[in-house]
Amino acid sequence: MGDWHPESPARLQAIEDQLILARIDGLIERREAPLAELPAILRNHTPGALALVRDNTPSVEGDTYPLDGDTLLCAKCYQAARSAAW
């Protein structure tokens, strides 16, 4: 999203740092999310919303596509959206 946006790698690192500081980082189980099947995504999103992300996701790492003033798509957005939908 960019350094200016609250959803940034720095935010994730700050959370990780706090888990380590609290000595509970070892209690966290991390898993890879499976890719959601398209019918599962379409239970909550319109075909148009899915197409908007799919069709505008940049193919080049580092490129972005602005959906609005607060949301940018990057090269991994479509895959991330499918991973988060399960």
Buried (B, 14 or more C-beta within 10 A) or exposed (E): BEEEEEEEEEEEEEEEEEBEEEEEEEEEEEEEEEBBEEEEBBEEBEEEEBEBBBEBBBEEEEEBBEEEEEBBBBBEBBEBBBBEBE
